[in-house]
Amino acid sequence: MNEANPSTNTMIGYTRNLPVTDPDAFEVRTAPVAPPAAGELLVRVEAVSVNPVDVKQRAGAPSHGFRVLGYDAAGVVEAIGEGVDGFAVGDEVYYAGSIGRPGSDQRYQAVEARLVGHKPRTATFGDAASLPLTALTAWEAVFDRLGITEESEGDLLVVGASGGVGSILLQLVRARAPRVRLIGTASARNAEWVRSMGAHELVDHNGDLAAQLRALAPKGVRWIFTAHSKGQERLYASVAAPFGTIVAIDDGPRDIAVLKGKSIGWLWELMFTDPLHRPGSRHQAWILDQVADLVDRGVVRPTVTDHRGPISPESLRAAHAAVESGRAVGKVVLEGWADPV
């Protein structure tokens, strides 16, 4: 192991499933910093962002005594475990990690090197921390699950286009599949944001979606990405083209029998499937390096809209509240550490 010798770790986590308004929703603990195991990096975390998965876990998942959340991070490599190549101490990195391990709401995090990408050189730590979970989800959903390529043509409906995943998905498809027409759903309040992210067309999700989509795509849309699919199966069956495909990222189950008449396929996307079930895969590190290149070339930009200050229990509660409201546009980020936390 090559180590810069940090000694004490500060971790922010939860012990009980408390509402975000409770001052005790998060607590601080300290522990010695353990060296990274084989295949791991020890990262000094400089910035994190908060995602819906953090909110869901804090509100309802068992803490098993004390649990650290956080599935977006940017920081600096402090130490390198045996068998790791492609990284050096001092490298700036970013990653989402795995839901099966302690998260990034800690000063020093051990993370599997196969899940880590090199941070965009042109991005701040805060901007970089806004990217991993949403970029990985978007990339896997459209390029891996839906199979969209540079040569693909057709309409892609993006349901929830102003959210964290939708905002980065629009940019990635614009960059890598220029023949695909992007139709984003958004409120009038968020229309300008969604257009700035790359949507060719907009539909108001407060209006008659079916009628708006029939006007834009009379023969139906070839693909649907959805962050809000619950109760929408009949709508999707009516607006999808025959033999179309839907990929959803929100929770199931769904009654998708209504899709059979048009032979419409339904897929799920969960970013954590690769970390949990493909132990030898380096696919996510590769995706993050591709995204970093797109950012450095100015083709994709981070989607930070809300800076909540340094990382602390109080700022984490505020960030969780913002995400929990369901009105967040883009990403909520915390950068630096409040001392003492």
Order of alpha helices (4+ residues) and beta strands (2+ residues): beta-beta-beta-beta-alpha-beta-beta-beta-beta-beta-alpha-alpha-beta-alpha-beta-alpha-beta-alpha-beta-alpha-beta-beta-alpha-alpha-beta-alpha-beta
